[in-house]
Amino acid sequence: MSTLLLRLAGPLQSWGTQSRFSERDTGYEPSKSGVIGLLCAALGLERHKPVDRRLVALSMGVRVDREGALLKDFHTAGGTHRRGDAYNVVRADGKPGGTVPSNRYYLADASFLVGLESDDEALLRCLEEALLRPHWQLFLGRKSCVPGEPVTLSYLPNRPRGLQDTPLEEALRRYPWFRGAYAPWANHPNQLRLVLDTDSSDPRASDIRRDVPISFAERTFANRHVRTDWVDEFQIGED
């Protein structure tokens, strides 16, 4: 098995899996649908086309290098914003509606190491190349959330490459921690959280996430099982 490692870090990220209407949630780490959406943007795959099953079949794991702070934005669309010029959100029947408020949640200043595992190394190499030269803008869950760092790890000097001939969990546990992401005065955690794909037969399975994309156009998703583990600070290399 080979693993492609990605760094997802930025001022704001949002990985909603239950967003409906006026409440737009975020998970505390990247969702599988969000990561696959990022890959689709890099590859130039259009939203209305079926999701590439090879991407869905990738096993995913996340190491939380820096837990983000939850941020809520009270957002409005519609109303009057220019003198004498009213505008409103158009309803489904085509008629003008009123102002639409919503609560939108984000993770501020978070940093994640995401691993994608496959026995198809050529596919992972193709994904890495696409992320280096993306077809469309990459974003961290929502289009307004742009990466603060390059997603691929190939540009970093004196560090292992992002594509590794190593199983997923081992790659996430061993890759050097981006310790410098923390401010000098911040308390460093003694452990980093790992969230790993698993199956229903695993006694360690701790949660079910409905974030495996079937169709982005129709917003249909399937379930996956995940388990949470921890990696001690002394087991990780340093940047």
Secondary structure per residue as TSV (DSSP state, phi and psi in degrees):
chain	resnum	aa	ss	phi	psi
A	1	M	-	360.0	144.2
A	2	S	E	-118.3	156.4
A	3	T	E	-133.4	133.0
A	4	L	E	-102.5	121.5
A	5	L	E	-100.3	137.3
A	6	L	E	-127.4	147.6
A	7	R	E	-107.9	119.5
A	8	L	E	-112.9	103.1
A	9	A	E	-141.4	142.0
A	10	G	E	-177.4	168.8
A	11	P	E	-58.0	-40.6
A	12	L	E	-137.2	141.1
A	13	Q	E	-137.0	156.0
A	14	S	-	-151.4	118.6
A	15	W	-	-122.3	65.5
A	16	G	-	-72.5	140.8
A	17	T	S	-127.1	-8.9
A	18	Q	S	-129.6	17.8
A	19	S	-	-64.8	128.5
A	20	R	B	-142.7	125.2
A	21	F	T	55.6	-111.7
A	22	S	T	-88.7	-6.3
A	23	E	E	-114.4	113.1
A	24	R	E	-113.5	99.8
A	25	D	-	-82.3	175.7
A	26	T	-	-142.8	143.1
A	27	G	-	-79.2	174.5
A	28	Y	S	-92.4	3.1
A	29	E	S	-154.7	164.1
A	30	P	-	-57.4	139.9
A	31	S	-	-85.9	158.7
A	32	K	H	-67.8	-38.4
A	33	S	H	-63.6	-38.1
A	34	G	H	-66.7	-41.6
A	35	V	H	-68.3	-41.7
A	36	I	H	-65.2	-36.7
A	37	G	H	-61.4	-38.9
A	38	L	H	-63.0	-42.3
A	39	L	H	-64.7	-40.3
A	40	C	H	-63.1	-38.9
A	41	A	H	-63.4	-42.2
A	42	A	H	-63.9	-38.1
A	43	L	H	-81.7	-15.6
A	44	G	T	79.6	28.4
A	45	L	-	-83.9	127.2
A	46	E	-	-76.0	148.7
A	47	R	T	-62.7	-35.6
A	48	H	T	-78.7	-9.5
A	49	K	S	-87.8	156.3
A	50	P	-	-58.7	146.6
A	51	V	-	-69.0	132.6
A	52	D	-	-60.6	119.4
A	53	R	H	-65.3	-22.9
A	54	R	H	-66.9	-32.1
A	55	L	H	-73.0	-40.6
A	56	V	H	-62.7	-34.0
A	57	A	T	-75.5	-11.1
A	58	L	S	-63.8	134.9
A	59	S	E	-81.7	135.9
A	60	M	E	-121.2	143.5
A	61	G	E	-140.2	153.6
A	62	V	E	-131.9	130.3
A	63	R	E	-106.9	124.8
A	64	V	E	-87.3	97.7
A	65	D	E	-75.6	-29.7
A	66	R	E	-149.6	116.2
A	67	E	-	-66.2	132.9
A	68	G	-	-85.1	159.0
A	69	A	E	-89.4	132.1
A	70	L	E	-72.3	129.1
A	71	L	E	-126.0	133.1
A	72	K	E	-111.1	130.6
A	73	D	E	-113.6	120.4
A	74	F	E	-82.7	112.2
A	75	H	E	-114.2	140.3
A	76	T	E	-126.1	144.2
A	77	A	E	-128.9	133.4
A	78	G	S	94.8	178.3
A	79	G	E	103.6	-153.1
A	80	T	E	-122.3	121.7
A	81	H	E	-123.8	-7.8
A	82	R	E	-127.6	148.2
A	83	R	T	-58.8	119.7
A	84	G	T	72.5	11.3
A	85	D	E	-126.9	98.0
A	86	A	E	-89.0	140.6
A	87	Y	E	-138.0	151.4
A	88	N	-	-142.3	163.9
A	89	V	-	-78.5	131.6
A	90	V	B	-77.3	132.5
A	91	R	-	-81.0	172.9
A	92	A	T	-62.2	-28.8
A	93	D	T	-84.7	4.0
A	94	G	S	90.7	-7.7
A	95	K	S	-87.3	151.6
A	96	P	B	-68.7	139.3
A	97	G	-	-108.0	-161.4
A	98	G	-	-104.7	-163.9
A	99	T	-	-70.3	135.6
A	100	V	E	-112.8	110.6
A	101	P	E	-89.4	154.0
A	102	S	E	-153.3	154.4
A	103	N	E	-103.9	120.9
A	104	R	E	-118.5	128.0
A	105	Y	E	-106.8	144.2
A	106	Y	E	-137.8	161.5
A	107	L	E	-103.8	122.1
A	108	A	E	-96.5	131.4
A	109	D	E	62.0	38.6
A	110	A	E	-94.9	158.8
A	111	S	E	-143.7	129.4
A	112	F	E	-130.5	145.5
A	113	L	E	-107.7	113.6
A	114	V	E	-105.7	132.7
A	115	G	E	-115.0	137.8
A	116	L	E	-122.8	120.7
A	117	E	E	-108.7	139.7
A	118	S	E	-158.8	154.7
A	119	D	S	-87.6	0.3
A	120	D	-	-101.0	88.3
A	121	E	H	-64.7	-32.1
A	122	A	H	-62.7	-37.6
A	123	L	H	-63.6	-46.3
A	124	L	H	-63.4	-37.5
A	125	R	H	-65.4	-39.3
A	126	C	H	-62.4	-41.5
A	127	L	H	-64.9	-40.6
A	128	E	H	-63.5	-42.5
A	129	E	H	-63.1	-40.8
A	130	A	H	-65.2	-37.5
A	131	L	H	-70.7	-27.2
A	132	L	H	-71.6	-32.6
A	133	R	S	-132.7	69.8
A	134	P	-	-66.3	145.5
A	135	H	S	-71.1	-43.3
A	136	W	S	-122.6	166.4
A	137	Q	-	-56.7	134.0
A	138	L	-	-86.3	146.2
A	139	F	-	-147.8	158.3
A	140	L	S	-101.0	74.7
A	141	G	S	96.0	-50.3
A	142	R	S	-126.3	154.2
A	143	K	T	-64.5	-22.6
A	144	S	T	-81.0	-7.3
A	145	C	-	-106.1	92.5
A	146	V	-	-90.4	150.5
A	147	P	-	-63.6	140.8
A	148	G	S	-88.9	-13.5
A	149	E	S	-134.9	154.2
A	150	P	-	-56.1	140.8
A	151	V	S	-70.8	-38.5
A	152	T	S	-80.7	156.7
A	153	L	S	-101.4	-0.6
A	154	S	T	-68.2	-22.3
A	155	Y	T	-79.5	-13.3
A	156	L	-	-81.7	125.3
A	157	P	T	-75.5	152.0
A	158	N	T	58.9	31.5
A	159	R	S	-136.7	154.3
A	160	P	-	-61.4	151.2
A	161	R	-	-70.0	161.5
A	162	G	S	-71.3	-32.1
A	163	L	E	-90.4	117.0
A	164	Q	E	-127.4	143.7
A	165	D	S	-86.6	62.7
A	166	T	S	-146.1	143.2
A	167	P	-	-60.7	159.3
A	168	L	H	-55.0	-57.8
A	169	E	H	-62.9	-41.3
A	170	E	H	-62.6	-41.1
A	171	A	H	-63.0	-41.9
A	172	L	H	-68.6	-35.0
A	173	R	H	-73.6	-31.1
A	174	R	H	-96.3	-21.9
A	175	Y	S	-66.7	136.8
A	176	P	-	-53.6	138.2
A	177	W	B	-77.3	137.8
A	178	F	-	-80.5	67.3
A	179	R	G	-62.1	-33.5
A	180	G	G	-63.8	-10.2
A	181	A	G	-67.6	-21.7
A	182	Y	S	-84.2	143.4
A	183	A	-	-66.4	150.2
A	184	P	T	-56.1	-30.3
A	185	W	T	-90.3	-4.9
A	186	A	S	-80.1	150.8
A	187	N	-	-78.0	123.7
A	188	H	-	-80.2	137.8
A	189	P	-	-71.3	152.0
A	190	N	S	-83.8	-18.0
A	191	Q	E	-138.0	150.6
A	192	L	E	-112.3	141.6
A	193	R	E	-82.3	137.8
A	194	L	E	-116.9	135.0
A	195	V	E	-123.5	116.6
A	196	L	E	-124.7	140.4
A	197	D	E	-60.5	142.5
A	198	T	E	-151.1	-166.0
A	199	D	-	-129.5	172.5
A	200	S	T	-65.2	-21.2
A	201	S	T	-80.4	-11.3
A	202	D	-	-76.1	119.6
A	203	P	T	-65.0	-15.8
A	204	R	T	-87.5	-5.2
A	205	A	-	-57.7	126.8
A	206	S	-	-118.2	-11.3
A	207	D	E	-159.1	158.1
A	208	I	E	-119.1	127.8
A	209	R	E	-114.9	128.6
A	210	R	E	-95.4	75.3
A	211	D	E	-143.0	24.3
A	212	V	E	-93.9	112.4
A	213	P	E	-72.4	130.9
A	214	I	E	-100.6	-46.1
A	215	S	E	-147.1	121.1
A	216	F	T	-72.1	-35.0
A	217	A	T	-64.5	-41.8
A	218	E	T	-94.6	-2.1
A	219	R	T	54.7	52.5
A	220	T	E	-112.7	138.3
A	221	F	E	-139.6	155.8
A	222	A	E	-113.2	169.0
A	223	N	E	-88.2	156.2
A	224	R	E	-141.3	152.8
A	225	H	E	-97.5	142.0
A	226	V	E	-131.9	159.2
A	227	R	E	-130.0	150.9
A	228	T	E	-110.1	133.9
A	229	D	E	-138.0	-178.8
A	230	W	E	-136.7	147.6
A	231	V	E	-121.0	128.1
A	232	D	E	-72.0	149.7
A	233	E	G	-56.8	-40.9
A	234	F	G	-71.4	-12.5
A	235	Q	G	-85.8	-10.7
A	236	I	S	-106.4	142.7
A	237	G	-	-70.6	168.7
A	238	E	B	-114.8	154.2
A	239	D	-	-83.0	360.0
